[in-house]
Amino acid sequence: MNTADKVQFIEQDGERRFAVLPIADWELILDRLDELEAVRAFDAGVVGETFPEEVVHRLVAGENPLRVFREYRGLSLRGLAECAGLSAAYLSDIETGKRDGTIETMKKIAAALGLDLDDIV
């Protein structure tokens, strides 16, 4: 059965005003719109930095994003701490999960790594 055959139209004043369709078709439309938006963003150069497969695998495996990105950028703990204006001990505590960084702290770290805050939290 054709998708158009599954759609019901509601008319008002002799004109089609609304379309009712199965939820599966609606969800498919939403998925396709998301894909189109991603393609347009890519074509417009809006897509941010991409990372090597190794970095992605480490993040997916649950490694601490701060450590993964710090090492990817080739920074020591002290080097990143200095760039972010933090103590190395405090940064180490955040990396090991002993402490949570404040939003302001995480913003400083993200900026020092050249990343968006969303990349590390």
C-alpha positions in Angstrom: 0.0 0.0 0.0 1.3 3.4 -1.0 1.9 5.9 1.8 -0.5 8.3 0.2 -3.2 5.7 0.5 -2.7 5.6 4.3 -3.2 9.4 4.8 -6.6 10.9 5.7 -7.3 14.5 4.8 -9.6 16.8 6.7 -11.2 19.4 4.7 -12.4 22.8 5.8 -14.4 25.1 3.5 -13.9 22.7 0.7 -10.1 22.7 1.0 -7.6 20.2 2.5 -6.4 21.7 5.7 -5.0 18.8 7.7 -3.5 15.4 7.0 -3.7 12.4 9.4 -1.2 9.7 8.9 0.1 6.6 10.8 2.6 7.4 13.6 5.3 5.2 11.9 5.1 7.4 8.8 5.2 10.6 11.0 8.3 9.3 12.8 9.9 8.4 9.4 9.3 12.0 8.3 10.9 13.4 11.4 14.0 11.1 11.0 14.4 12.2 7.4 14.1 15.9 8.4 16.9 15.3 11.0 19.0 13.7 8.3 18.4 16.6 5.9 19.3 19.1 8.6 22.6 17.3 9.3 23.4 17.2 5.6 22.6 20.9 5.3 24.8 21.7 8.3 27.6 19.6 6.9 27.3 21.3 3.5 27.3 24.7 5.1 30.5 23.8 7.0 28.7 24.1 10.4 29.8 20.7 11.5 32.5 21.1 14.2 35.8 19.3 14.5 35.8 15.6 13.8 37.9 13.2 15.8 39.8 10.0 15.0 38.2 6.7 15.5 40.5 6.0 18.5 39.1 9.0 20.4 35.5 8.1 19.6 36.1 4.5 20.8 37.6 5.7 24.1 34.7 8.0 24.7 32.1 5.3 23.8 33.9 2.9 26.1 33.3 5.3 29.0 36.7 6.9 29.5 36.8 10.3 31.1 36.3 12.9 28.2 38.8 15.3 29.9 41.5 12.7 29.9 40.7 11.5 26.3 40.7 15.0 24.8 43.7 16.2 26.9 45.8 13.3 25.6 44.5 13.8 22.1 45.6 17.4 22.2 49.0 16.2 23.5 48.7 18.1 26.8 50.0 17.0 30.2 47.8 17.4 33.2 49.9 20.3 34.3 49.9 21.8 30.8 46.1 21.8 30.6 45.7 23.0 34.2 48.0 26.0 33.4 46.1 26.8 30.2 42.8 26.6 32.0 44.1 28.6 35.1 43.5 25.7 37.4 45.7 23.7 39.8 46.9 20.3 38.5 45.6 18.6 41.6 42.0 20.0 41.0 42.1 19.0 37.4 43.3 15.5 38.4 40.4 15.2 40.8 38.0 16.1 38.1 39.6 13.6 35.6 39.5 10.8 38.2 35.9 11.6 39.2 36.9 12.5 42.8 35.4 15.9 42.3 32.9 17.5 40.0 34.0 20.6 38.2 31.7 23.7 38.4 30.2 24.9 35.1 32.7 27.8 35.1 35.6 25.4 35.6 34.4 23.1 32.9 34.0 26.1 30.5 37.6 27.0 31.2 38.8 23.5 30.5 36.7 23.2 27.3 38.1 26.6 26.1 41.7 25.4 26.9 41.1 22.2 24.9 39.4 24.2 22.0 36.2 22.3 22.5 32.6 23.0 23.2 31.4 22.5 26.8 29.1 19.7 25.5 32.1 17.7 24.3 33.4 17.2 27.9 30.3 17.1 30.1 
